[in-house]
Amino acid sequence: MNQAGQPSCQQKETIFLPSFTGSACYSGGVGETQPSRPRLDQGFVTGSVSTPAGIVPRVASALRWRDRWGTFKARWGVGRMDYAVDPGLYALGNPDRESPVLVTANYKMSFDELRSDLPGRDLWILVLDTKGINVWCAAGKGTFGTEELVGRIESSGLKEVVSHRSLILPQMGAPGVAAHTVKKLSGFGVRYGPILARDIPAYLDDGGRATDAMRLKTFTLRERAVLIPVELVETIKPTLIIAPVLFLLGGIGGPAGFWMNTLNDGSFAVLAFLSAVIGGAVIHPLLLPYLPPRAFSAKGLLLGAIIAVAVLSLRAFDLSLWTGRMEAMAWLLIIPAVTAYLAMNFTGCSTYTSLSGVKREMRWALPLEIGMGAGGLVIWIVSRAIA
């Protein structure tokens, strides 16, 4: 179940463990020290339930404006590094000793996605300490894992709260959990629910049976688009440094004075760079299933080349002169290099990459991107100097 609202492709693909830690995967390193029991003063807690194991916070399926505002900010990278809830046991509605127990991560977006898709349900939610990382990425990192699950069962007093010995885990957490070990150490059996949290009600109503559609991980246009804001935010800091440098470098050489050159040539340089950023961070995710090469960096190179030609068509180069040819060549190298690098970074948000594949890709793609970008920059500066 995609409890984090994370990438979920219009092309249906086989699921592999995500391998490249992209910016959408986690909220980051929340403090190491976590309370042994969830606090009752968390903003989303609506009350409490008395159990044989102690007081358990009660939550509702309806999200408050603060929850939605927090999700919006996290999507844009604001407060994303500590967007987490206390790990431990929570009550949704009015659960009893027979109610199901669902397991999720303590990334708040995962927690909110799960509870908001279960209106009118009475059940227990066991939240693992994944350091603010969503289920899928935490399973790959080991924080959504066997040891944490067994330990959280014990520290929450779950055996005293429910009479059954069954847990429903998100399917995306399966790579991190050894079900047989959990059974041996805790006595609780593990079942894997559907990919999407919204399918859990139907899954529960059908006796814990998931249809084939519930087991399929998609990556639709909407699911890709929702990841774009945080990808853009990741580029802001380097862009704020690179864009002014390019603007000022545009003043070197040229037919006019320094400031006239910056306004003309420097502005074009900034436009060209920003077009590469938009190509890699926005256009590439939107067109991901339709760009022909398999490797993300290769998709970026193709897209960057198209963008470069489009951008260069806006500027009148005198190709009869060496300086004009060099400038055109420079941007034909720089734009695809930047676009390809940002496209490769989106690997960590995708649903069908593998660790070995990304390692192979990075061995050839990263040197190529660096070489193209650095080479293009040198050619552009030389073209300016001799103009």
C-alpha positions in Angstrom: 0.0 0.0 0.0 1.4 3.3 -1.0 0.8 4.9 2.4 3.1 7.8 1.9 1.4 9.1 -1.2 4.7 8.4 -2.9 5.3 7.6 -6.6 2.7 5.3 -7.6 3.6 4.9 -14.3 1.0 4.9 -16.7 3.1 2.0 -18.0 2.6 -0.9 -15.6 5.9 -2.2 -14.4 7.4 -4.9 -12.2 8.2 -3.7 -8.7 11.8 -3.5 -7.7 13.3 -2.0 -4.5 14.1 1.7 -5.1 17.8 2.1 -5.3 18.7 5.8 -5.8 17.9 7.9 -2.8 15.9 10.6 -4.5 14.6 13.7 -2.8 11.0 12.4 -2.6 11.9 9.3 -0.6 12.1 10.5 2.9 11.6 13.3 5.3 15.1 12.9 6.6 16.9 12.3 9.9 14.5 13.0 12.6 16.1 13.0 16.0 17.5 9.6 17.2 15.7 9.7 20.6 12.0 8.8 20.3 9.5 8.5 23.2 8.7 4.9 24.2 5.0 5.7 23.9 3.3 8.2 21.5 2.6 11.6 23.1 -1.0 12.7 23.6 -0.2 16.3 22.9 0.5 15.7 19.2 -1.6 18.1 17.1 -3.5 15.3 15.2 -4.4 13.3 18.4 -8.2 13.7 19.2 -8.3 11.8 22.5 -7.2 8.6 24.1 -8.2 5.0 24.7 -7.5 3.0 27.9 -6.1 -0.4 27.3 -4.5 -3.1 29.4 -1.1 -1.8 28.1 -1.8 1.8 29.1 -3.2 4.9 27.5 -3.2 4.8 23.6 -3.7 8.0 21.6 -6.8 8.1 19.5 -6.8 9.6 16.0 -9.5 10.3 13.4 -9.6 9.6 9.7 -10.6 13.1 8.9 -7.6 15.3 8.4 -7.4 18.8 9.9 -6.2 21.9 8.0 -2.9 21.6 9.9 -2.4 18.1 8.5 -3.1 19.2 4.9 -0.9 22.3 5.3 1.9 20.1 6.7 1.6 17.8 3.6 1.6 20.8 1.3 4.8 22.2 2.9 6.5 18.8 2.8 5.7 18.5 -0.9 7.6 21.7 -1.3 10.5 20.7 0.9 9.5 22.9 3.9 10.0 21.0 7.2 10.4 17.8 5.2 13.4 16.8 7.3 11.4 16.3 10.5 7.9 15.6 9.3 7.2 12.6 11.6 4.9 11.3 14.3 5.9 9.5 17.5 6.3 5.7 16.9 4.0 3.4 18.8 0.4 2.3 19.0 -2.5 4.4 18.0 -6.3 3.8 18.0 -8.4 4.8 14.9 -12.0 5.1 15.9 -13.1 2.7 18.7 -11.1 -0.5 18.2 -11.4 -3.5 20.5 -9.4 -6.6 21.2 -10.5 -8.2 17.9 -9.8 -5.2 15.7 -7.2 -5.4 12.9 -3.7 -4.0 13.5 -2.2 -2.1 10.6 1.5 -1.2 10.5 3.0 1.9 8.9 6.0 4.2 9.1 6.3 7.3 11.2 6.7 9.6 8.2 3.6 11.8 8.8 2.5 11.8 5.2 2.4 8.0 5.3 0.5 8.0 8.6 -2.0 10.6 7.3 -2.5 8.8 4.0 -3.3 5.6 5.8 -5.8 7.0 8.4 -7.6 9.3 5.9 -8.4 6.3 3.7 -10.1 4.5 6.5 -13.2 6.5 7.4 -15.7 4.8 9.7 -13.2 2.0 10.6 -12.2 0.9 14.1 -8.7 -0.5 14.2 -5.2 -0.2 15.6 -2.2 1.5 13.9 1.2 0.4 14.9 3.8 3.0 13.8 7.4 2.0 13.4 10.3 4.3 14.0 11.6 4.8 10.5 13.4 8.1 11.2 10.8 10.0 9.3 11.2 7.9 6.1 8.3 6.5 4.2 7.5 2.8 4.1 9.1 1.9 0.8 12.4 3.7 1.3 12.6 2.7 4.9 12.3 -0.9 3.9 15.3 -0.4 1.6 17.2 1.4 4.4 16.4 -1.2 7.0 14.4 1.1 9.4 11.1 -0.5 8.4 12.5 -3.9 9.3 12.2 -7.1 11.3 14.1 -5.8 14.4 12.1 -2.6 14.6 8.8 -4.3 14.1 9.5 -7.0 16.8 10.7 -4.3 19.2 7.7 -2.1 18.6 5.3 -5.0 19.2 7.0 -5.5 22.6 7.3 -1.8 23.6 3.7 -1.0 22.7 2.3 -3.9 24.7 0.4 -5.1 21.7 -0.1 -8.6 23.1 -2.1 -7.2 25.9 -4.2 -4.9 23.7 -5.5 -7.5 21.1 -6.5 -11.1 21.4 -5.4 -12.1 17.9 -1.9 -12.5 16.7 -2.0 -11.0 13.2 -0.5 -7.9 11.6 -1.3 -6.3 8.3 1.8 -4.7 6.8 2.1 -2.5 3.7 3.2 -4.5 0.7 5.9 -1.9 0.0 7.5 -2.8 3.3 8.0 -6.5 2.5 11.7 -6.1 1.4 12.6 -5.1 4.9 10.7 -7.6 7.0 11.3 -11.4 7.4 7.8 -12.6 8.3 8.9 -15.9 9.7 11.4 -14.2 12.0 8.7 -11.9 13.2 6.4 -14.9 13.9 9.2 -16.7 15.8 10.2 -13.8 18.0 6.9 -12.1 18.7 4.2 -14.7 18.0 2.5 -12.3 15.5 1.9 -13.5 11.9 2.4 -11.1 9.1 0.1 -10.4 6.2 0.8 -7.9 3.4 -2.0 -5.6 2.4 -2.6 -3.9 -0.9 -0.3 -1.4 -2.5 -2.6 1.6 -2.0 -4.1 2.6 1.3 -7.4 3.4 -0.3 -7.8 -0.3 -1.2 -7.5 -1.4 2.5 -11.3 -1.2 3.2 -12.1 -3.5 0.3 -9.2 -5.8 1.4 -10.5 -6.0 4.9 -14.1 -6.5 3.8 -13.1 -9.4 1.6 -11.4 -11.3 4.4 -7.9 -10.1 3.8 -7.8 -11.1 0.1 -6.1 -8.7 -2.4 -7.0 -8.7 -6.1 -4.3 -8.6 -8.8 -5.0 -4.9 -9.3 -4.3 -4.2 -5.6 -0.8 -5.8 -6.0 0.1 -3.7 -9.0 2.3 -0.6 -8.5 1.5 2.2 -10.9 3.2 5.5 -11.7 0.5 7.7 -13.3 0.9 11.2 -14.6 -0.6 12.6 -11.4 1.6 10.5 -9.2 4.7 11.7 -11.1 3.5 15.3 -11.1 3.0 15.5 -7.4 6.7 14.8 -6.9 7.8 17.7 -9.1 7.7 20.5 -6.4 10.2 18.9 -4.2 12.5 18.1 -7.1 12.4 21.8 -8.1 13.1 22.9 -4.5 16.2 20.8 -4.5 17.5 22.8 -7.5 16.9 26.2 -6.0 20.1 26.6 -4.0 22.5 25.6 -6.8 20.5 27.7 -9.3 20.8 30.8 -7.1 24.5 30.4 -7.3 24.9 29.3 -10.9 22.5 31.7 -12.6 24.2 35.0 -11.3 27.6 33.5 -12.3 26.4 32.8 -15.8 24.9 36.2 -16.0 28.1 37.9 -15.1 30.2 35.7 -17.3 28.1 36.8 -20.2 29.7 40.2 -19.8 33.1 38.9 -20.8 34.1 39.9 -24.3 31.4 40.5 -26.8 30.8 43.4 -29.2 29.5 45.8 -26.5 30.4 46.9 -23.0 30.3 44.7 -20.0 26.9 45.5 -18.7 25.3 45.6 -22.2 26.8 42.1 -22.8 25.4 40.8 -19.5 21.9 42.0 -20.4 22.1 40.4 -23.8 24.4 37.4 -23.6 24.2 36.9 -19.8 20.4 36.9 -19.9 20.5 34.2 -22.6 22.9 32.1 -20.6 20.5 32.2 -17.6 17.5 31.4 -19.8 19.4 28.4 -21.3 20.4 27.1 -17.9 16.9 27.5 -16.5 15.4 25.7 -19.5 17.7 22.7 -18.7 16.6 22.7 -15.1 12.9 22.8 -16.1 13.6 20.0 -18.6 15.2 17.7 -16.0 13.0 18.5 -13.0 9.6 19.1 -14.6 9.3 17.9 -18.2 11.2 14.7 -17.7 8.9 13.4 -14.9 5.8 14.3 -16.9 7.1 12.5 -20.1 8.9 9.7 -18.3 7.0 6.7 -19.8 7.2 8.2 -23.3 10.8 9.0 -23.7 12.4 6.1 -25.6 15.8 5.3 -23.9 15.6 3.0 -20.9 18.1 4.8 -18.6 16.9 7.9 -17.0 20.1 9.8 -17.9 19.7 8.8 -21.5 16.1 10.0 -21.4 17.5 13.3 -20.1 20.2 13.6 -22.8 17.6 13.2 -25.5 15.2 15.6 -23.9 18.0 18.1 -23.2 19.1 17.9 -26.8 15.6 18.8 -28.0 15.4 21.7 -25.5 18.8 22.9 -26.5 17.8 23.1 -30.2 14.6 24.9 -29.2 16.5 27.4 -27.0 19.2 28.0 -29.6 16.5 28.8 -32.2 15.6 31.8 -30.1 19.1 33.3 -30.5 20.6 34.5 -33.8 24.1 32.9 -34.0 26.5 33.9 -36.7 27.6 30.4 -37.6 29.9 31.8 -40.2 32.2 32.9 -37.3 34.1 30.6 -35.0 32.7 32.4 -32.0 29.1 31.7 -33.1 29.8 28.1 -33.7 31.6 27.7 -30.4 28.8 29.3 -28.4 26.2 27.1 -30.1 28.3 24.0 -29.4 28.7 25.0 -25.8 25.0 25.1 -25.1 24.4 21.9 -27.1 26.7 20.3 -24.4 25.6 22.2 -21.3 21.8 21.9 -21.6 21.7 18.2 -22.2 24.2 17.6 -19.4 22.2 19.5 -16.8 18.9 17.9 -17.9 20.4 14.4 -17.9 21.8 14.9 -14.4 18.4 16.0 -13.0 16.6 13.3 -14.8 18.9 10.7 -13.3 18.2 12.1 -9.9 14.5 11.3 -10.4 15.5 7.6 -10.2 14.9 7.7 -6.5 11.3 8.6 -7.0 10.5 6.0 -9.6 8.7 2.6 -9.1 10.8 0.4 -11.3 14.5 1.0 -10.9 17.0 -1.4 -9.4 20.2 -0.9 -7.4 22.4 -2.8 -9.8 20.9 -0.9 -12.8 21.4 2.5 -11.2 25.0 1.7 -10.3 25.8 0.7 -13.9 24.1 3.8 -15.2 26.0 6.1 -12.9 29.3 4.7 -13.8 29.0 5.9 -17.4 26.4 8.7 -17.1 27.9 10.8 -14.3 31.4 11.2 -16.0 29.6 11.9 -19.3 27.4 14.6 -17.7 30.3 16.2 -15.9 32.5 16.1 -19.0 29.8 17.6 -21.2 28.9 20.3 -18.7 32.5 21.3 -17.9 33.5 21.1 -21.6 30.6 23.2 -22.7 31.3 25.8 -20.0 35.0 26.1 -21.1 34.0 26.4 -24.8 31.5 29.1 -23.9 33.9 31.1 -21.8 36.6 30.9 -24.6 34.1 32.0 -27.2 33.3 35.0 -25.0 37.0 35.8 -24.5 37.9 35.8 -28.2 34.7 37.5 -29.4 
